[in-house]
Amino acid sequence: MSVRVTVCYGMPEDPAAFDRHYAEVHVPLARAVPGLVDFTWGTLDSLDESPPPYYAIASLYFADEASLKAGLASLEMKAAGKDLRNFATGGVTMFTQNERSVLQP
């Protein structure tokens, strides 16, 4: 089991600027968060004709609750959080999830 922080980004005013800033500035900030064991992100496409509810989703994985709490309280996470105002013009929704694999032991 791991703990995941999911960050859902609404449609930005300028998707190309979002992608550029995210890759060049935000990813390095988030990668520095202590206790982080994996970090993925990507833009969304719908399986039907409807627009997806978010532009992009990032997943930050921590080994356990203690690692999550330490990571969230870190200066590195504070820096990544402050950076949101520089590119996340479509809004941000965040939540945690205790994740369990149904395929892996």
Secondary structure, DSSP 4 states (H G I P E B T S, - for coil): -EEEEEEEEPPPS-HHHHHHHIIIIIHHHHHTSTTEEEEEEEE---SSSSPPS-SEEEEEEESSHHHHHHHHHSHHHHHHHHHGGGT-TT-EEEEEEEE--SS--
